[in-house]
Amino acid sequence: MNTVIQPHRLSQSATQRSLYRRPVAQRFFAALAFTAVVGASGSARGFTLLGADTLNVRDTALDFQVGYPEFLRFGYHLPVLSSLEIVPRAHFFAAPGWHMAGDTLTAGNFGMRIGADIKWNFWNSGKWHLAAIWKFGVPLKFTPDFQAGIQLALPGGVLVDYELNGQMRLIGGLHFQSNIMFFETKNAKGEDETEAVFNLPMVFELGVEFEITSHFRMGVTFEGGPSFFFNDGASTGGYVGGMLSLQVLL
């Protein structure tokens, strides 16, 4: 009877013996590196809620953000087209946010904004993504005095993100989300009257977003820039803020 030699089995056994002869720590790090390489090459591109890319039309997601001057911000991401996403949002702030007519470096303010973001991802090239974003809403400030307004979100903003790998993205943006605030004041005769202030903020955004699991991501963003107010005359204010976010793919 002839014996059939199977070289690949012999080679596999030799490889296994060589691996098992290595120290335990070396085997552990070798296996860890192999798993990372295989996982990165075989995984799909991670989703993003803060960046310029949009979700698949069959997916929905939630994001929760905490920070300053907005101590809480959350939204429900609802894609309506492959490149268009609507995000109903609620914001709560402890100082005037960049959507408010005020200086965020001045504390003692409490308010909220209810509205919706519209994100249009109009350009993708390799790992680069570009989107236009409009942030509509109704801002309300309760202390120290009541103010209400309309966030026109014009001319809007631009978002860009770059995929470092399947698990991390760099995010940048520039926003001009205008609003009109209304407040009660007294005229020269001491009579109550309503005045309007047009606010045009110029907000720069920079952040990073990374994957925890295929359904969870975390992100850190920093925002800041000047705000320009127009009433009888013109004045300026400042905005500085930062947010830590948790994103959940449903």
PLY file of the C-alpha trace (Angstrom):
ply
format ascii 1.0
element vertex 250
property float x
property float y
property float z
element edge 249
property int vertex1
property int vertex2
end_header
0.00 0.00 0.00
1.32 3.40 -0.96
1.41 6.13 1.68
0.06 9.50 0.59
1.99 12.38 2.06
0.06 15.63 2.56
2.61 18.44 2.73
0.12 21.08 3.80
-0.78 19.13 6.96
2.85 18.63 7.82
3.46 22.35 7.29
0.50 23.23 9.47
1.68 21.00 12.28
5.16 22.47 12.10
3.69 25.96 12.30
1.59 25.03 15.28
4.59 23.50 17.06
6.60 26.64 16.35
3.80 28.83 17.71
3.34 26.80 20.87
7.08 26.89 21.59
6.91 30.70 21.84
6.52 32.38 25.24
2.94 32.92 26.41
3.15 36.74 26.19
4.54 36.57 22.64
1.74 34.23 21.56
-0.85 36.56 23.09
0.38 39.70 21.30
0.78 37.84 18.02
-2.82 36.63 18.22
-4.01 40.12 19.18
-2.26 41.70 16.20
-3.63 39.03 13.84
-7.18 39.62 15.14
-6.87 43.40 14.71
-5.63 43.07 11.13
-8.30 40.56 10.12
-11.05 42.53 11.88
-10.04 45.81 10.24
-9.78 44.33 6.77
-13.05 42.46 7.01
-15.25 45.02 8.78
-17.62 47.40 7.06
-17.19 51.16 7.21
-18.43 52.49 10.53
-21.43 54.81 10.69
-21.16 58.45 11.76
-23.67 60.83 13.31
-21.46 63.87 13.86
-19.62 63.72 10.52
-20.65 64.50 6.95
-21.67 60.98 5.92
-25.30 59.83 6.30
-26.86 56.61 7.53
-28.23 53.86 5.32
-31.89 54.50 4.57
-32.94 51.41 6.53
-31.11 52.52 9.71
-31.95 54.96 12.50
-29.81 56.18 15.38
-29.68 58.27 18.55
-26.98 60.60 19.79
-26.58 61.96 23.33
-24.17 64.81 24.08
-23.11 66.52 27.30
-20.84 69.53 27.72
-20.83 73.33 27.91
-22.58 75.70 27.29
-25.16 73.08 26.35
-25.25 70.62 29.22
-27.48 68.21 27.26
-28.13 67.74 23.55
-29.78 64.74 21.93
-31.20 63.84 18.53
-32.93 61.09 16.58
-31.34 60.47 13.16
-33.81 59.56 10.44
-32.46 59.11 6.89
-35.06 59.87 4.22
-32.78 59.35 1.20
-29.37 57.74 0.76
-27.76 61.19 1.08
-30.34 63.11 3.14
-30.89 62.89 6.89
-33.35 64.66 9.21
-32.50 64.91 12.91
-35.19 66.12 15.36
-33.27 67.63 18.30
-33.59 69.07 21.79
-30.92 71.29 23.38
-30.64 72.49 26.99
-28.07 75.13 27.88
-26.71 76.84 31.00
-25.26 79.81 29.07
-26.33 81.32 25.75
-25.51 78.83 23.00
-24.20 79.85 19.60
-27.78 79.80 18.36
-28.72 82.46 20.95
-28.23 86.21 20.99
-25.77 86.32 23.86
-22.22 85.79 25.03
-21.56 82.18 26.05
-18.83 83.28 28.43
-21.54 84.87 30.60
-23.18 82.36 32.92
-26.55 82.69 34.67
-28.67 81.77 31.66
-30.91 78.76 31.29
-32.84 77.81 28.18
-33.56 75.26 25.51
-34.05 74.83 21.80
-36.40 72.45 20.02
-35.85 71.91 16.32
-34.41 69.73 13.60
-31.20 69.45 11.60
-31.15 68.67 7.90
-27.93 67.12 6.58
-27.24 66.63 2.88
-24.19 64.54 2.03
-23.50 65.83 -1.49
-19.89 64.68 -2.11
-17.82 61.58 -1.30
-14.37 60.66 -2.57
-12.54 57.74 -1.03
-12.28 58.45 2.70
-13.46 62.06 2.37
-17.08 63.14 2.89
-18.65 66.58 2.55
-22.14 67.75 3.59
-24.27 70.85 3.92
-26.23 71.18 7.18
-29.05 73.45 8.32
-30.09 73.65 11.99
-33.66 74.95 12.32
-35.38 75.52 15.62
-37.17 77.60 18.23
-34.78 78.83 20.94
-36.18 79.81 24.34
-34.28 81.47 27.17
-35.92 81.46 30.61
-33.40 83.25 32.87
-32.45 85.92 33.73
-35.26 87.18 31.47
-37.46 85.42 28.95
-36.57 85.49 25.27
-37.94 83.53 22.33
-36.82 83.33 18.76
-36.67 81.59 15.43
-33.52 79.90 14.21
-33.52 80.51 10.45
-30.39 78.37 9.89
-29.34 80.49 6.91
-27.06 80.43 5.05
-26.24 77.14 6.85
-23.09 75.16 7.49
-20.59 72.76 5.96
-19.32 69.50 7.48
-16.31 67.48 6.38
-14.96 64.20 7.74
-12.06 61.89 6.94
-11.96 58.18 7.78
-8.67 57.33 9.43
-9.74 53.68 9.40
-12.95 51.74 9.81
-13.17 52.78 13.46
-12.20 56.48 13.60
-13.07 59.73 11.83
-11.76 63.28 11.99
-14.51 65.91 11.76
-14.46 69.60 10.87
-17.11 72.20 10.17
-18.02 75.84 9.67
-21.52 77.04 10.60
-23.55 80.19 9.91
-26.89 79.29 11.55
-28.64 82.67 11.84
-31.54 83.41 14.16
-33.87 86.21 15.25
-34.51 86.69 18.97
-37.47 88.62 20.40
-37.53 90.17 23.85
-39.59 92.67 25.85
-38.14 96.08 26.64
-39.37 99.55 27.56
-39.30 102.57 25.29
-38.51 106.15 26.25
-42.05 106.63 27.56
-41.74 103.62 29.84
-44.09 101.53 27.74
-43.51 97.86 27.02
-42.54 96.94 23.49
-41.04 93.97 21.66
-37.64 94.26 20.03
-35.92 91.87 17.65
-32.22 91.11 17.36
-30.74 89.39 14.32
-27.85 87.09 15.28
-25.33 85.66 12.80
-22.82 83.30 14.49
-19.67 82.04 12.79
-18.81 78.77 14.51
-15.82 76.56 13.77
-16.05 72.88 14.72
-13.32 70.28 15.19
-13.71 66.78 16.57
-12.93 63.08 16.48
-15.27 60.11 16.50
-14.35 56.48 17.20
-16.03 53.11 17.28
-16.71 51.15 20.47
-18.72 48.37 18.82
-20.55 48.11 15.51
-23.59 49.78 17.16
-21.91 52.26 19.53
-19.58 55.19 18.87
-18.14 57.99 20.99
-17.02 61.44 19.95
-15.47 64.66 21.23
-16.09 68.00 19.52
-14.94 71.56 20.20
-16.83 74.56 18.84
-16.08 78.26 18.93
-16.19 81.58 17.14
-17.66 85.08 17.12
-21.34 86.05 16.95
-22.58 89.22 15.30
-25.75 90.95 16.52
-27.75 93.54 14.59
-30.47 95.73 16.10
-30.20 99.53 16.15
-26.49 98.99 15.71
-24.03 96.11 15.52
-22.23 94.29 18.33
-20.29 91.08 18.80
-20.23 88.21 21.26
-18.13 85.10 21.72
-18.82 81.41 21.73
-16.66 78.64 23.20
-18.01 75.13 23.75
-17.24 71.44 23.86
-19.31 68.25 23.81
-18.78 64.58 24.63
-21.13 62.31 22.67
-22.44 58.76 22.69
-24.00 57.45 19.47
-26.27 54.42 19.22
-27.25 52.68 16.00
-30.75 51.24 16.48
0 1
1 2
2 3
3 4
4 5
5 6
6 7
7 8
8 9
9 10
10 11
11 12
12 13
13 14
14 15
15 16
16 17
17 18
18 19
19 20
20 21
21 22
22 23
23 24
24 25
25 26
26 27
27 28
28 29
29 30
30 31
31 32
32 33
33 34
34 35
35 36
36 37
37 38
38 39
39 40
40 41
41 42
42 43
43 44
44 45
45 46
46 47
47 48
48 49
49 50
50 51
51 52
52 53
53 54
54 55
55 56
56 57
57 58
58 59
59 60
60 61
61 62
62 63
63 64
64 65
65 66
66 67
67 68
68 69
69 70
70 71
71 72
72 73
73 74
74 75
75 76
76 77
77 78
78 79
79 80
80 81
81 82
82 83
83 84
84 85
85 86
86 87
87 88
88 89
89 90
90 91
91 92
92 93
93 94
94 95
95 96
96 97
97 98
98 99
99 100
100 101
101 102
102 103
103 104
104 105
105 106
106 107
107 108
108 109
109 110
110 111
111 112
112 113
113 114
114 115
115 116
116 117
117 118
118 119
119 120
120 121
121 122
122 123
123 124
124 125
125 126
126 127
127 128
128 129
129 130
130 131
131 132
132 133
133 134
134 135
135 136
136 137
137 138
138 139
139 140
140 141
141 142
142 143
143 144
144 145
145 146
146 147
147 148
148 149
149 150
150 151
151 152
152 153
153 154
154 155
155 156
156 157
157 158
158 159
159 160
160 161
161 162
162 163
163 164
164 165
165 166
166 167
167 168
168 169
169 170
170 171
171 172
172 173
173 174
174 175
175 176
176 177
177 178
178 179
179 180
180 181
181 182
182 183
183 184
184 185
185 186
186 187
187 188
188 189
189 190
190 191
191 192
192 193
193 194
194 195
195 196
196 197
197 198
198 199
199 200
200 201
201 202
202 203
203 204
204 205
205 206
206 207
207 208
208 209
209 210
210 211
211 212
212 213
213 214
214 215
215 216
216 217
217 218
218 219
219 220
220 221
221 222
222 223
223 224
224 225
225 226
226 227
227 228
228 229
229 230
230 231
231 232
232 233
233 234
234 235
235 236
236 237
237 238
238 239
239 240
240 241
241 242
242 243
243 244
244 245
245 246
246 247
247 248
248 249
